[in-house]
Amino acid sequence: MRHGGDIYNAARALECSAEEIIDFSSNINSYQSGKSMTLDPACIKPYGDSSYTDLKNAIGRRYGIRSDQTALFNGATAAISALMQQLDPKDVTLYVPLYGEYETAARHYGKRIHKIDRFSALYQKPKQGSLVVFVNPATPDGTCYDVGKLLEIWREQQCTIIMDESFLEFEALRSVRQEIAHLPSLYIIQSFSKFYGCAGVRIGAVFSQKSNIESLYTPLWNLSALDADFLKQRLADNDFVTESQKYHLERKKELREILEASGRFESIYESCTNYILTHSPQGYRIYEQLLRSKILVRHCESFDTLTRNHLRFAVKDQASHQQLKRALHALA
C-alpha cells in the first residue's frame, strides 16, 4: 500500500461504490466548515496571473512568510520532485520512516540514497554535504520533534535541508519558518490539502530564502484558477483554523479511546497530528477484516522499519468512529 486514499481500488475489489467505503487511510482534515464558498467559473476564461501574487500574499498572511520566499507547485508531491531534480547534492539522507515519494523522486533523479532510522539513531550524523529530508510531525507515526539539535548537526555537516511541515497545523505546533532568515540551506515543504481538507485541490508550497526561490523553476500557470481561488477563500477563513484544531483534538481523543478499548493492539503510538499508528501481531488480518466491512485503513508495509502489521488510522468524524468501533468489536 503506497499511499492512503485509494478507495476506488478497494471499491472495485468489494464490488461496491467508492462512496460506501469509510476511508481511515487518508489523513485529510475531516472538519467541515459551515461557511459557503463561491467559485466563479468566469475566472477560468482569461489567462490568470502566472505569479499568483494574490494567493502568495494570502499564504504570507497566514504563515508569516514573504511572497518572495514562496514557490507554488501543483501539490506537495510536485514540490518534492522539483527539489530533488533541482538541488545539487547527489547524496540524499532520508530520516525513515517517511512519505515514500521522497525516495521515489530521489531515485528518479539519480541520487545516492542513505537512510537514518529516526526511532533508533535520530542524532546519527548524515553524510557531509548531503541533502537531508525530515518530516515533522512525522509520518506515519505522528511524532513531533524538537529539531534544534538536528539543525545544529545539519549545519555542522553542511547539509541542504528539506523540512516537511505538512501536518504541523492540526495542533498549532512550532514551525522552523523563522530559521529561513539565517539558514540559506533550508527548504520547507507545506501541503495545503491536509489541514484545509481539500485533497483534490493540488497546491503545495516551498518556503525558503528569496535567492533560493528565484532559482527554483516552476512552470507557467501550474495551478488552476479554481484551485487558487478555493485556497484563497479557505485561507481567509480564520474561524476554520480555530474550529478545525478544536474539532481535531476532540475527535483524536475519541479515536484513541476506541482503539484502546478494542483490545486489538499491543502498541498505540502517541501522535501530534491527525492520525494514529498502531501495531498488532494480527495487524494485517485486522486490515483485511475491516476492509470486508468497507472500512479502509492504511497498512504500513511500504514504510521503512515498519510492517504490514502496523496500521495507521486517520482521525475522522464521530459517525465514522462509531462504525469503526462496531467493526473492531465484531472482529473474529
VOBA-1610 file (N, C-alpha, C; in pm, whole numbers, padded with zeros to 5 digits, always signed):
BEGIN
Met+00086-00119+00000Met+00000+00000+00000Met+00089+00124+00000Arg+00101+00193-00115Arg+00196+00302-00130Arg+00141+00435-00079His+00009+00449-00075His-00049+00577-00036His-00189+00552+00015Gly-00234+00637+00108Gly-00371+00629+00154Gly-00468+00687+00051Gly-00596+00667+00077Gly-00698+00730-00006Gly-00740+00655-00130Asp-00689+00534-00150Asp-00725+00460-00271Asp-00855+00383-00251Ile-00964+00458-00235Ile-01094+00396-00212Ile-01149+00332-00339Tyr-01095+00371-00453Tyr-01153+00323-00580Tyr-01115+00178-00606Asn-00987+00144-00584Asn-00948+00004-00598Asn-01016-00082-00493Ala-01029-00029-00371Ala-01099-00104-00266Ala-01244-00130-00305Ala-01309-00028-00361Ala-01448-00044-00402Ala-01463-00147-00514Arg-01369-00146-00608Arg-01375-00245-00716Arg-01358-00387-00661Ala-01266-00401-00565Ala-01244-00534-00506Ala-01366-00583-00431Leu-01438-00490-00368Leu-01556-00526-00289Leu-01685-00522-00371Glu-01672-00478-00496Glu-01788-00465-00585Glu-01895-00375-00523Cys-01850-00258-00478Cys-01941-00159-00422Cys-01900-00022-00476Ser-01973+00080-00443Ser-01935+00214-00486Ser-01831+00272-00391Ala-01749+00365-00442Ala-01646+00427-00359Ala-01708+00501-00241Glu-01830+00553-00259Glu-01897+00627-00152Glu-01932+00539-00033Glu-01935+00408-00053Glu-01967+00317+00057Glu-01847+00290+00147Ile-01727+00323+00100Ile-01605+00296+00177Ile-01586+00407+00281Ile-01563+00368+00406Ile-01523+00464+00509Ile-01370+00467+00510Asp-01314+00581+00475Asp-01172+00589+00446Asp-01090+00641+00564Phe-01038+00548+00644Phe-00946+00582+00751Phe-00800+00583+00704Ser-00778+00557+00575Ser-00642+00555+00524Ser-00592+00693+00484Ser-00684+00785+00460Ser-00650+00918+00410Ser-00649+01019+00523Asn-00532+01078+00548Asn-00519+01167+00664Asn-00548+01313+00626Ile-00670+01334+00579Ile-00718+01466+00541Ile-00813+01516+00650Asn-00805+01644+00681Asn-00891+01704+00783Asn-01038+01674+00753Ser-01108+01617+00850Ser-01248+01582+00830Ser-01344+01690+00879Tyr-01289+01800+00933Tyr-01375+01911+00976Tyr-01437+01978+00853Gln-01565+02006+00860Gln-01636+02074+00752Gln-01685+02209+00800Ser-01637+02315+00736Ser-01680+02449+00773Ser-01825+02472+00731Gly-01897+02545+00813Gly-02035+02578+00778Gly-02046+02693+00680Lys-01933+02759+00651Lys-01936+02873+00560Lys-01937+02826+00415Ser-02019+02887+00336Ser-02025+02853+00194Ser-01910+02919+00120Met-01868+02858+00011Met-01761+02912-00072Met-01816+02933-00213Thr-01770+03039-00276Thr-01816+03073-00410Thr-01700+03063-00507Leu-01708+02971-00601Leu-01606+02958-00704Leu-01666+03011-00834Asp-01609+03118-00885Asp-01663+03187-01001Asp-01609+03123-01129Pro-01693+03056-01208Pro-01645+02995-01333Pro-01584+03095-01430Ala-01618+03223-01414Ala-01564+03325-01505Ala-01413+03338-01492Cys-01359+03295-01378Cys-01215+03312-01358Cys-01132+03219-01445Ile-01195+03118-01506Ile-01117+03023-01586Ile-01104+03066-01732Lys-01175+03172-01773Lys-01171+03211-01915Lys-01042+03282-01953Pro-01000+03387-01880Pro-00876+03456-01919Pro-00754+03385-01861Tyr-00638+03415-01918Tyr-00514+03374-01853Tyr-00503+03447-01719Gly-00466+03374-01616Gly-00452+03435-01485Gly-00313+03492-01464Asp-00293+03544-01345Asp-00162+03596-01305Asp-00070+03478-01278Ser+00027+03458-01366Ser+00113+03339-01353Ser+00204+03345-01231Ser+00216+03461-01168Ser+00296+03471-01046Ser+00212+03444-00921Tyr+00080+03435-00937Tyr-00011+03404-00826Tyr+00011+03497-00706Thr+00020+03627-00738Thr+00052+03727-00636Thr-00050+03727-00522Asp-00179+03727-00556Asp-00282+03732-00452Asp-00277+03610-00361Leu-00258+03493-00422Leu-00251+03371-00342Leu-00127+03371-00253Lys-00014+03412-00306Lys+00108+03417-00224Lys+00092+03516-00108Asn+00025+03627-00133Asn+00002+03723-00025Asn-00089+03663+00082Ala-00191+03587+00039Ala-00280+03522+00135Ala-00204+03418+00217Ile-00117+03341+00152Ile-00034+03244+00223Ile+00060+03316+00320Gly+00115+03429+00275Gly+00206+03505+00360Gly+00141+03555+00486Arg+00016+03601+00473Arg-00056+03648+00592Arg-00082+03533+00690Arg-00112+03417+00637Arg-00143+03302+00724Arg-00018+03243+00788Tyr+00092+03238+00713Tyr+00211+03166+00759Tyr+00326+03256+00802Gly+00308+03386+00792Gly+00415+03477+00832Gly+00537+03464+00744Ile+00515+03456+00615Ile+00624+03435+00519Ile+00607+03535+00404Arg+00715+03588+00352Arg+00706+03683+00241Arg+00673+03611+00110Ser+00607+03681+00020Ser+00572+03621-00108Ser+00696+03585-00189Asp+00805+03660-00174Asp+00926+03627-00249Asp+01005+03514-00183Gln+00952+03461-00072Gln+01010+03342-00009Gln+00923+03219-00034Thr+00832+03230-00131Thr+00733+03125-00156Thr+00733+03084-00302Ala+00743+02954-00328Ala+00722+02898-00461Ala+00604+02803-00454Leu+00517+02810-00554Leu+00396+02729-00555Leu+00406+02619-00660Phe+00354+02501-00624Phe+00359+02385-00712Phe+00222+02318-00715Asn+00205+02232-00814Asn+00079+02159-00831Asn+00074+02042-00732Gly+00072+02077-00602Gly+00071+01979-00495Gly+00210+01961-00434Ala+00213+01911-00310Ala+00341+01889-00241Ala+00426+01785-00312Thr+00362+01687-00376Thr+00439+01584-00447Thr+00518+01646-00562Ala+00458+01741-00632Ala+00529+01812-00738Ala+00644+01895-00682Ala+00625+01951-00562Ala+00733+02026-00498Ala+00849+01935-00462Ile+00818+01816-00411Ile+00923+01718-00379Ile+01004+01685-00504Ser+00935+01657-00613Ser+01002+01622-00738Ser+01092+01736-00786Ala+01041+01859-00779Ala+01120+01974-00825Ala+01247+01992-00742Leu+01237+01977-00611Leu+01354+01994-00525Leu+01457+01884-00552Met+01411+01761-00567Met+01504+01652-00594Met+01573+01672-00729Gln+01503+01727-00824Gln+01561+01750-00956Gln+01659+01866-00956Gln+01626+01973-00882Gln+01699+02098-00899Gln+01806+02125-00794Leu+01799+02061-00678Leu+01902+02084-00576Leu+02025+02000-00608Asp+02142+02055-00581Asp+02268+01998-00629Asp+02314+01868-00563Pro+02301+01851-00431Pro+02364+01734-00369Pro+02320+01603-00434Lys+02418+01518-00460Lys+02387+01385-00517Lys+02355+01283-00408Asp+02397+01312-00286Asp+02367+01223-00174Asp+02245+01275-00100Val+02148+01187-00078Val+02025+01223-00007Val+02012+01135+00117Thr+01996+01197+00233Thr+01976+01124+00358Thr+01831+01137+00400Leu+01761+01025+00405Leu+01620+01021+00443Leu+01608+00973+00587Tyr+01536+01048+00669Tyr+01509+01005+00806Tyr+01380+00923+00802Val+01397+00792+00814Val+01286+00700+00792Val+01229+00650+00926Pro+01100+00608+00922Pro+01010+00604+00807Pro+00958+00743+00770Leu+00923+00759+00643Leu+00867+00884+00593Leu+00790+00858+00465Tyr+00722+00960+00415Tyr+00642+00952+00293Tyr+00729+00899+00178Gly+00683+00792+00114Gly+00763+00721+00015Gly+00799+00800-00109Glu+00728+00908-00138Glu+00756+00984-00259Glu+00893+01049-00256Tyr+00948+01072-00137Tyr+01083+01128-00129Tyr+01186+01032-00189Glu+01177+00906-00152Glu+01271+00809-00208Glu+01245+00787-00357Thr+01118+00781-00396Thr+01085+00762-00538Thr+01145+00874-00622Ala+01128+00999-00580Ala+01180+01112-00656Ala+01332+01115-00655Ala+01393+01084-00540Ala+01539+01083-00532Ala+01598+00979-00626Arg+01540+00861-00630Arg+01588+00757-00722Arg+01569+00798-00868His+01455+00860-00896His+01427+00901-01034His+01533+00998-01085Tyr+01582+01085-00998Tyr+01681+01184-01041Tyr+01824+01142-01009Gly+01845+01013-00988Gly+01978+00958-00979Gly+02055+00991-00852Lys+01985+01019-00745Lys+02052+01049-00618Lys+02102+00920-00551Arg+02206+00933-00473Arg+02254+00823-00389Arg+02181+00834-00254Ile+02111+00729-00218Ile+02022+00735-00103Ile+02086+00672+00020His+02079+00744+00130His+02122+00695+00261His+02003+00709+00355Lys+01992+00621+00454Lys+01878+00625+00544Lys+01924+00624+00690Ile+01856+00705+00770Ile+01878+00706+00914Ile+01745+00671+00980Asp+01747+00570+01065Asp+01628+00529+01139Asp+01608+00627+01255Arg+01509+00713+01242Arg+01489+00816+01345Arg+01439+00758+01477Phe+01386+00635+01476Phe+01344+00572+01601Phe+01465+00530+01685Ser+01572+00485+01619Ser+01685+00428+01693Ser+01814+00507+01681Ala+01826+00595+01581Ala+01954+00663+01558Ala+01931+00808+01516Leu+01843+00878+01586Leu+01799+01012+01545Leu+01916+01107+01525Tyr+02016+01102+01613Tyr+02123+01201+01608Tyr+02249+01150+01538Gln+02235+01043+01463Gln+02346+00996+01379Gln+02378+01104+01275Lys+02506+01130+01251Lys+02543+01234+01157Lys+02521+01187+01013Pro+02453+01268+00932Pro+02437+01232+00791Pro+02568+01257+00716Lys+02573+01209+00594Lys+02691+01228+00510Lys+02717+01378+00489Gln+02843+01418+00497Gln+02881+01557+00479Gln+02828+01609+00345Gly+02764+01724+00350Gly+02719+01790+00228Gly+02598+01728+00162Ser+02531+01636+00230Ser+02418+01569+00168Ser+02291+01654+00179Leu+02191+01613+00105Leu+02057+01670+00115Leu+01980+01585+00215Val+01939+01644+00328Val+01867+01568+00429Val+01718+01599+00419Val+01635+01497+00442Val+01490+01511+00437Val+01432+01466+00570Phe+01357+01556+00633Phe+01298+01527+00763Phe+01153+01574+00763Val+01061+01486+00803Val+00919+01520+00808Val+00880+01540+00954Asn+00820+01657+00983Asn+00787+01691+01122Asn+00657+01773+01128Pro+00550+01718+01189Pro+00538+01587+01253Pro+00559+01474+01153Ala+00606+01363+01206Ala+00648+01252+01121Ala+00529+01172+01072Thr+00550+01107+00960Thr+00451+01013+00908Thr+00518+00877+00894Pro+00452+00769+00935Pro+00310+00758+00967Pro+00277+00760+01117Asp+00372+00794+01203Asp+00351+00779+01348Asp+00304+00906+01418Gly+00322+01023+01358Gly+00273+01145+01418Gly+00361+01205+01526Thr+00486+01158+01539Thr+00578+01214+01638Thr+00617+01355+01597Cys+00616+01447+01694Cys+00664+01583+01670Cys+00798+01600+01741Tyr+00900+01642+01667Tyr+01035+01651+01720Tyr+01075+01797+01747Asp+01151+01816+01854Asp+01224+01942+01874Asp+01350+01930+01789Val+01356+02004+01679Val+01462+01981+01580Val+01585+02069+01602Gly+01591+02139+01715Gly+01704+02229+01739Gly+01839+02160+01729Lys+01854+02045+01796Lys+01981+01972+01791Lys+02009+01919+01652Leu+01904+01875+01582Leu+01922+01826+01446Leu+01971+01938+01353Leu+01915+02057+01367Leu+01959+02170+01285Leu+02107+02198+01307Glu+02152+02186+01433Glu+02295+02207+01462Glu+02380+02102+01392Ile+02337+01976+01398Ile+02411+01868+01331Ile+02415+01892+01181Trp+02304+01930+01123Trp+02298+01951+00978Trp+02385+02070+00935Arg+02388+02174+01018Arg+02477+02287+00989Arg+02623+02242+00990Glu+02661+02167+01095Glu+02799+02119+01105Glu+02837+02034+00985Gln+02742+01955+00935Gln+02768+01866+00822Gln+02748+01936+00688Gln+02718+02066+00692Gln+02699+02147+00571Gln+02594+02084+00477Cys+02485+02046+00536Cys+02378+01981+00461Cys+02279+02082+00405Thr+02218+02046+00293Thr+02099+02114+00244Thr+01979+02044+00309Ile+01880+02121+00353Ile+01774+02066+00439Ile+01638+02082+00373Ile+01565+01971+00362Ile+01422+01976+00328Ile+01346+01936+00453Met+01264+02027+00503Met+01180+02000+00620Met+01034+02002+00573Asp+00966+01892+00590Asp+00826+01881+00550Asp+00738+01906+00672Glu+00661+02014+00670Glu+00575+02051+00784Glu+00427+02043+00749Ser+00392+01949+00662Ser+00256+01943+00608Ser+00149+01913+00713Phe+00188+01854+00827Phe+00088+01817+00929Phe+00101+01900+01056Leu+00170+02011+01048Leu+00201+02091+01166Leu+00080+02161+01225Glu-00018+02196+01142Glu-00122+02289+01185Glu-00233+02226+01268Phe-00246+02095+01265Phe-00357+02034+01338Phe-00353+02064+01487Glu-00231+02083+01540Glu-00219+02112+01683Glu-00135+02237+01708Ala-00131+02327+01609Ala-00061+02455+01623Ala+00082+02437+01675Leu+00153+02344+01615Leu+00289+02314+01659Leu+00388+02417+01604Arg+00506+02420+01661Arg+00605+02523+01627Arg+00675+02490+01495Ser+00676+02589+01407Ser+00741+02575+01277Ser+00887+02619+01285Val+00965+02580+01183Val+01102+02632+01171Val+01109+02741+01065Arg+00994+02797+01027Arg+00996+02901+00924Arg+01083+03020+00965Gln+01092+03048+01096Gln+01173+03161+01140Gln+01322+03139+01113Glu+01362+03013+01089Glu+01502+02982+01061Glu+01543+03020+00918Ile+01446+03043+00832Ile+01477+03073+00691Ile+01569+03195+00679Ala+01547+03296+00763Ala+01622+03421+00751Ala+01772+03402+00765His+01815+03307+00848His+01960+03289+00871His+02009+03148+00841Leu+01930+03072+00766Leu+01973+02937+00728Leu+01948+02918+00578Pro+02043+02959+00495Pro+02021+02958+00350Pro+02004+02820+00289Ser+02039+02716+00363Ser+02026+02581+00310Ser+01891+02517+00338Leu+01796+02592+00397Leu+01670+02535+00442Leu+01558+02556+00341Tyr+01487+02446+00309Tyr+01368+02449+00226Tyr+01256+02381+00304Ile+01142+02448+00317Ile+01028+02392+00390Ile+00917+02359+00291Ile+00869+02235+00297Ile+00755+02195+00213Ile+00627+02205+00295Gln+00526+02268+00235Gln+00397+02284+00300Gln+00287+02237+00206Ser+00218+02130+00245Ser+00098+02089+00173Ser-00021+02163+00230Phe-00114+02203+00145Phe-00236+02268+00191Phe-00355+02173+00193Ser-00340+02057+00129Ser-00454+01965+00119Ser-00487+01898+00251Lys-00387+01877+00337Lys-00409+01801+00460Lys-00497+01878+00558Phe-00447+01992+00605Phe-00520+02067+00707Phe-00645+02132+00651Tyr-00638+02180+00528Tyr-00752+02251+00472Tyr-00854+02159+00407Gly-00835+02028+00421Gly-00936+01931+00384Gly-00973+01933+00238Cys-00873+01941+00150Cys-00902+01956+00007Cys-00800+01876-00075Ala-00806+01744-00064Ala-00709+01660-00136Ala-00717+01680-00287Gly-00834+01718-00337Gly-00849+01740-00481Gly-00795+01873-00529Val-00763+01963-00436Val-00703+02092-00471Val-00552+02076-00464Arg-00488+02076-00578Arg-00346+02041-00585Arg-00258+02165-00574Ile-00233+02208-00451Ile-00142+02321-00428Ile-00049+02287-00312Gly+00079+02299-00337Gly+00180+02285-00233Gly+00278+02399-00246Ala+00351+02428-00139Ala+00445+02539-00140Ala+00582+02495-00092Val+00683+02568-00138Val+00817+02560-00082Val+00849+02698-00026Phe+00891+02704+00100Phe+00935+02828+00164Phe+01087+02822+00178Ser+01153+02930+00138Ser+01299+02935+00151Ser+01344+03079+00131Gln+01475+03103+00137Gln+01525+03238+00114Gln+01495+03283-00029Lys+01484+03412-00047Lys+01447+03469-00176Lys+01534+03417-00290Ser+01665+03413-00271Ser+01755+03369-00378Ser+01730+03223-00414Asn+01697+03141-00315Asn+01666+03000-00342Asn+01537+02989-00424Ile+01436+03066-00387Ile+01308+03062-00458Ile+01326+03108-00603Glu+01405+03210-00622Glu+01430+03260-00758Glu+01500+03157-00845Ser+01576+03066-00780Ser+01650+02964-00855Ser+01564+02843-00890Leu+01449+02829-00823Leu+01363+02714-00849Leu+01280+02738-00975Tyr+01277+02640-01063Tyr+01194+02650-01182Tyr+01053+02602-01152Thr+00955+02686-01180Thr+00814+02645-01173Thr+00749+02679-01306Pro+00674+02586-01366Pro+00611+02612-01495Pro+00510+02726-01486Leu+00489+02797-01597Leu+00386+02899-01601Leu+00248+02837-01579Trp+00164+02907-01506Trp+00025+02865-01482Trp+00017+02718-01438Asn+00100+02683-01341Asn+00100+02543-01296Asn-00009+02515-01193Leu-00088+02617-01158Leu-00205+02599-01071Leu-00330+02640-01147Ser-00438+02569-01126Ser-00563+02610-01189Ser-00621+02730-01116Ala-00694+02813-01190Ala-00755+02932-01132Ala-00857+02894-01024Leu-00930+02785-01046Leu-01030+02742-00947Leu-00964+02694-00819Asp-00854+02620-00832Asp-00782+02575-00712Asp-00730+02694-00633Ala-00669+02790-00704Ala-00612+02907-00636Ala-00722+02988-00567Asp-00837+03002-00633Asp-00948+03077-00575Asp-01001+03007-00449Phe-01013+02874-00456Phe-01057+02797-00340Phe-00965+02821-00221Leu-00834+02808-00243Leu-00741+02818-00132Leu-00739+02960-00074Lys-00749+03062-00159Lys-00754+03199-00108Lys-00873+03218-00012Gln-00988+03163-00050Gln-01105+03176+00037Gln-01088+03098+00167Arg-01031+02980+00157Arg-01012+02899+00277Arg-00910+02964+00371Leu-00806+03022+00316Leu-00705+03088+00399Leu-00762+03212+00469Ala-00860+03274+00407Ala-00920+03395+00465Ala-01017+03363+00578Asp-01053+03237+00591Asp-01149+03195+00693Asp-01075+03163+00824Asn-01059+03264+00907Asn-00984+03245+01032Asn-01053+03147+01126Asp-01186+03144+01122Asp-01258+03051+01208Asp-01227+02906+01173Phe-01196+02881+01045Phe-01166+02745+01003Phe-01049+02688+01082Val-00947+02770+01105Val-00827+02723+01175Val-00861+02686+01319Thr-00923+02778+01393Thr-00951+02752+01533Thr-01053+02640+01553Glu-01156+02638+01470Glu-01257+02533+01482Glu-01202+02397+01443Ser-01117+02394+01341Ser-01054+02267+01300Ser-00969+02208+01411Gln-00888+02293+01472Gln-00799+02244+01578Gln-00878+02194+01698Lys-00984+02264+01733Lys-01069+02219+01843Lys-01135+02086+01809Tyr-01192+02078+01690Tyr-01260+01956+01643Tyr-01162+01839+01639His-01042+01866+01587His-00941+01761+01576His-00908+01699+01710Leu-00883+01782+01812Leu-00844+01730+01942Leu-00955+01644+02003Glu-01078+01688+01985Glu-01191+01609+02037Glu-01201+01474+01967Arg-01193+01476+01836Arg-01208+01352+01758Arg-01086+01260+01776Lys-00966+01316+01790Lys-00848+01231+01810Lys-00857+01157+01943Lys-00900+01227+02046Lys-00920+01164+02177Lys-01021+01050+02165Glu-01128+01074+02094Glu-01233+00974+02075Glu-01177+00852+02001Leu-01101+00875+01894Leu-01045+00764+01816Leu-00948+00683+01901Arg-00863+00750+01976Arg-00767+00676+02059Arg-00838+00589+02161Glu-00943+00641+02222Glu-01018+00563+02319Glu-01081+00440+02256Ile-01129+00453+02134Ile-01188+00339+02062Ile-01081+00233+02035Leu-00964+00276+01990Leu-00856+00181+01960Leu-00810+00111+02088Glu-00797+00186+02196Glu-00754+00126+02323Glu-00858+00028+02375Ala-00985+00069+02371Ala-01092-00016+02426Ala-01112-00144+02345Ser-01071-00143+02220Ser-01090-00262+02136Ser-01006-00379+02185Gly-00893-00352+02250Gly-00803-00457+02296Gly-00733-00530+02183Arg-00732-00473+02063Arg-00677-00543+01946Arg-00530-00509+01920Phe-00475-00407+01989Phe-00343-00358+01953Phe-00249-00361+02073Glu-00129-00414+02050Glu-00031-00417+02158Glu+00041-00283+02171Ser+00042-00202+02064Ser+00105-00070+02068Ser+00014+00031+01999Ile-00007+00144+02066Ile-00078+00258+02006Ile+00013+00379+02028Tyr+00067+00432+01920Tyr+00169+00535+01928Tyr+00107+00671+01967Glu+00186+00750+02042Glu+00145+00887+02068Glu+00158+00968+01939Ser+00063+01055+01914Ser+00061+01130+01789Ser+00031+01276+01815Cys+00098+01364+01739Cys+00074+01508+01747Cys-00005+01559+01628Thr-00064+01468+01552Thr-00139+01513+01436Thr-00261+01426+01415Asn-00315+01425+01292Asn-00449+01370+01273Asn-00450+01225+01227Tyr-00358+01146+01276Tyr-00358+01002+01253Tyr-00288+00933+01369Ile-00323+00807+01388Ile-00267+00730+01499Ile-00214+00598+01444Leu-00089+00569+01474Leu-00025+00445+01431Leu-00042+00338+01539Thr-00072+00216+01496Thr-00089+00104+01588Thr-00006-00014+01541His+00012-00110+01631His+00075-00236+01591His+00006-00352+01662Ser-00014-00458+01588Ser-00067-00583+01642Ser-00003-00697+01565Pro+00030-00808+01629Pro+00077-00925+01555Pro-00025-00971+01451Gln-00151-00934+01471Gln-00258-00970+01378Gln-00300-00849+01293Gly-00212-00752+01280Gly-00248-00627+01216Gly-00304-00642+01075Tyr-00235-00720+00992Tyr-00282-00732+00854Tyr-00416-00806+00848Arg-00434-00900+00936Arg-00562-00971+00942Arg-00674-00873+00981Ile-00644-00783+01075Ile-00741-00680+01113Ile-00771-00591+00993Tyr-00667-00553+00921Tyr-00684-00472+00799Tyr-00780-00540+00701Glu-00758-00668+00675Glu-00841-00740+00579Glu-00986-00752+00627Gln-01004-00779+00756Gln-01140-00793+00808Gln-01214-00659+00809Leu-01144-00552+00842Leu-01208-00420+00836Leu-01246-00385+00693Leu-01161-00422+00598Leu-01191-00393+00458Leu-01319-00464+00414Arg-01337-00585+00461Arg-01461-00657+00427Arg-01584-00586+00484Ser-01562-00508+00590Ser-01670-00427+00646Ser-01677-00289+00581Lys-01603-00272+00471Lys-01599-00147+00394Lys-01535-00033+00473Ile-01436-00070+00554Ile-01355+00028+00626Ile-01211+00010+00581Leu-01156+00115+00520Leu-01020+00110+00466Leu-00925+00182+00561Val-00823+00110+00610Val-00719+00172+00690Val-00587+00159+00614Arg-00484+00222+00666Arg-00353+00221+00597Arg-00262+00121+00665His-00229+00011+00595His-00123-00074+00650His+00010-00018+00603Cys+00114-00038+00681Cys+00237+00040+00665Cys+00355-00041+00614Glu+00327-00143+00536Glu+00434-00227+00484Glu+00530-00148+00395Ser+00482-00042+00330Ser+00568+00033+00237Ser+00662+00128+00310Phe+00648+00145+00441Phe+00735+00234+00517Phe+00856+00158+00570Asp+00974+00215+00554Asp+01095+00156+00612Asp+01077+00137+00761Thr+01126+00027+00812Thr+01129-00015+00953Thr+00993-00062+01004Leu+00885-00046+00926Leu+00753-00090+00969Leu+00708-00210+00886Thr+00596-00269+00925Thr+00547-00390+00858Thr+00399-00374+00826Arg+00344-00474+00760Arg+00201-00468+00729Arg+00114-00490+00854Asn+00177-00526+00965Asn+00104-00538+01091Asn+00095-00405+01166His+00160-00301+01111His+00140-00165+01161His+00024-00104+01081Leu-00076-00056+01150Leu-00191+00006+01086Leu-00203+00152+01132Arg-00229+00240+01035Arg-00249+00381+01067Arg-00396+00417+01046Phe-00454+00479+01148Phe-00594+00522+01144Phe-00599+00675+01142Ala-00661+00732+01040Ala-00678+00877+01036Ala-00794+00918+01125Val-00785+01035+01181Val-00894+01091+01262Val-01008+01130+01169Lys-01128+01083+01201Lys-01245+01110+01117Lys-01357+01170+01200Asp-01475+01175+01144Asp-01591+01229+01214Asp-01646+01125+01312Gln-01735+01169+01397Gln-01788+01084+01503Gln-01861+00962+01448Ala-01940+00981+01343Ala-02015+00869+01286Ala-01920+00761+01233Ser-01813+00802+01166Ser-01714+00705+01115Ser-01646+00632+01229His-01616+00704+01335His-01554+00641+01452His-01645+00534+01512Gln-01773+00562+01517Gln-01865+00464+01572Gln-01874+00339+01484Gln-01869+00359+01353Gln-01866+00246+01260Gln-01742+00161+01285Leu-01628+00227+01302Leu-01505+00156+01329Leu-01514+00081+01462Lys-01570+00144+01564Lys-01585+00081+01694Lys-01664-00049+01683Arg-01776-00044+01610Arg-01859-00164+01592Arg-01784-00271+01515Ala-01710-00229+01411Ala-01638-00327+01329Ala-01525-00394+01408Leu-01453-00317+01489Leu-01347-00377+01572Leu-01406-00472+01674His-01518-00437+01730His-01584-00525+01829His-01628-00656+01767Ala-01665-00649+01638Ala-01719-00769+01571Ala-01612-00859+01510Leu-01484-00817+01520Leu-01379-00899+01460Leu-01373-01038+01521Ala-01344-01135+01435Ala-01333-01273+01483Ala-01208-01290+01567
//
